[in-house]
Amino acid sequence: ELQKVLDQMVKDGKTAEISKKWFGTDIYFNDAKLPNEINPSSSDDSLKKIQDKKKIVLGLDDNFPPMGFRDDSGKIVGFDIDLATEAAKRMGVELQLQPIDWAAKELELNSGKIDVIWNGLTITPERLDAMLFTKPYVANRQVIIVPKNSKIKTKADLAGKTVGLQAGSSSLDALNKDEKTKSSLKSVSEYPDNLTAFLDLKAGRIDAFVVDEIVGRYILSNQAK
């Protein structure tokens, strides 16, 4: 049902409108394919529960700009929030935003505490085995952020350094898969959110910060203002 709503939002230009609001251009994928077949078990009544309670509970990291974060007044805003708000309205249900421990996101979803994870969740083979996904809607990759005066220019330069990243993130998954780089590090510091990791980078408590490119560019652009 949710994918049908998103497809309609693509057709009538709503996703493009929201994308341009946050990124200045339309970055939303319009022709992506489903990463796995949506074929829930006969015992899956998650959609009925949402329809019966007329509410969809969205789990998110509320410190993940520009996808979902708190503005100066404390309100949760962002690209994903605007998409979800429009989708919920079209489904005829209330949207409830529920900040969660990102490292425990699968547990939150499987326990029924939330109905959906909608917060820049990168599709990985491990996650495909654990949950159903909609079509991918933006491109992303991992980047390494270092201070301006840093001598770190390549991954090889990370040897003997302390790297920070968000616990339970795609950044951590990527590092764990890169055994050569990980084994060369002095240590890895895991944080509850990306902004805290970035602040530690600025304070000199870590040497480098690994993060989703979309988030990293947003953080840097706002720091420059």
N, C-alpha and C positions, 0 to 999 in steps of 0.2 A: 504493500500500500504506500509506504513512504517513498519507494523508488518511483512509483507512478506519479506521485505529487512532484517530485524533483524533476522528472522528465517534462511534466507540464510547465514547470517554472522555467525550464530551459527554452521550451517552445515559445512561450509568451514574453520572453526577454527579462524576466524577473531576476534570474541568476546573474545575467550580464549587468543589470542595474546595481545589484548589491556588490558585485565584484568591482565595478568602477568606483563605487563609493569608497572602498577600502584600499584599492591598489592603483586606481587611476586608469585601469584598463581591464578588459575582460579576460581573466585568467582561468575561468571555469571551463573544464573539459565538456564539450558538447556531444562527443561521439564515443565516449569510453564504453568499454564492455564490462559486464559483471565479472568480478574476479573469481566468484564461485557461484554455483547454481543455487538459487534461493529455493530450497526444498525442505522446509522445516518438518519435523516429525509430526505425526498425527496428534501427539499429546501436547504440542506447542500451542498454548492459548494466549500468548503474549499480546497479539493484536486485539483479541476480544477483551482482555483486561484493560487495555488502553481505551478502547471504545466504551466499555462499561463505566469506567471511572471518569471518562471524558477528560483525561489528562495524560500527558506524556512526560515522564521524568527524564531529563537529559543530564547525564553525568559528564562533568568536565573539570579540567584544571583551570581555575579562574585566574591564573597568572601566566597565560599563554598567548600574548599579543602577536598578531592582530586577530587571532582566531576566536579567543574568548578571554576577557580580562576585565578588571574593574577600572572604571574611569575615575576622575577626581572626586566624584560624589559618592563613589562606592558601588555604583550600578554596574552589573555585568553586561558588557557590550562586546561587539566583535563581528567579524565576517561570518563565522559559523553561527553565532547567535542570531544574526539577521536572517540567515537561511532557515534556521530552525523555527524562528518566530513565524515566518511566512508559511512554512510547511505545516506547522501546527494549526494555523488559522484555516488553511485550506482543508485540513483533515477534520476540522470542527471540534478540536480539543484544546484544552489549556496547556500551555508550556510551562513546566516547572524546572528551573535551573538548579541543579544539585552539585555543588563543588565536592570533589572526591579526592582521596589519596590516589594519585596517578599510578603509583606502584601496585595498587590493589584493584585496578580498574576491572580486570576480568572477574574477580571475586564479587565486586559490586554488581556487575551485570548478571552473573550466573545466580546470585542470591535473590534477584528480583528487586533489589533496593533502587535500581535505576532501570529504565526501559531501553535506553540507547546511550552509546558513547558517541558524542559528536564534538570533536575538539582536535582536528588535525591529526587523527589517528592514522599512522602509516600502516599500509597493508604489508604484512610479512607472511611467509609460509607458516610460521608458528601460529600467528593470529588467525589465519585462514582456517586452520584446523580447530580453533577454539570458538569462533563466532562467525556470523553471517555479515557480509559487507554490502553496502550499496556500491554503485559504480564509483571508481575514483574520480575526483572532481578537480584536483589541482596537482601539479608536479612539485616534487620536493626532493631535497637531498641534504646530506649532512655537511656542515662546514666547520672549520676551526677558527675561532676568534682569539686574537692575541693583542696585547697592548701595542701602541704605535711604535714604541722603542724596542720591541722584542726582537731577538735574534732568530726566533723561530720562523722559518720560511717554508719548510716542507715537513711532512710527517716524520721523516727521519730525525729532524731537529727536536722532536718531542722526547727523545731518549733522555732519561734521568730527570724528567720534568713531572710536575703535578698537574693533572688534567681534571677539570670539573665538568659535570653534566647532570642532567635530571635523572633521578632514580626511576626505573621502569620505562625509560624512553627508548625511542628508536636510535638515539645517539648511543645509548649504552649497548643496545643490540649490535650496532655497527662496530663499536670498539671491541666487543667480545669476539666478533667474527674475525677481526684483524689481529690475530695472535701475535704476529711479529711486532706490531706497534705497541700492543698492550704489554707485552713482556718487557719492553724496553723502558716503560715508564717508571718513575719513582713511586708514584701512587695515583689512585683515582678517587676523587671526592664526589660523592653522590649527594644531590640536593633535592629538596621537595619540589622546587620549581626552577625555571630557567633564570628568572630575574635575580634570585638570590645568588645563583652561580655567577651571573654577570657582575654583580656587586662585589663578590669576592675576587673576581678577576681584576676589577678596577682597584681594589684595595691591596692587590699584590699577594693574596693568600693562595692563589693558584696561578699557574703559568699559561694555561690555555683553557678554552671553553668550547666544548663540542655541542652543536645545537642544530635543529632544523633550519635550513636556509631562510625560509619565509620569516620565522620568528627572529633569527639573528639579524637579518636586514632591518626588520622593524625596530628592534631594540636600538641598533646603532643609529638609525635615522632619527629616532626620538632623542637620543643622547646628544645629537649634534644640534638640536634646536635650542 
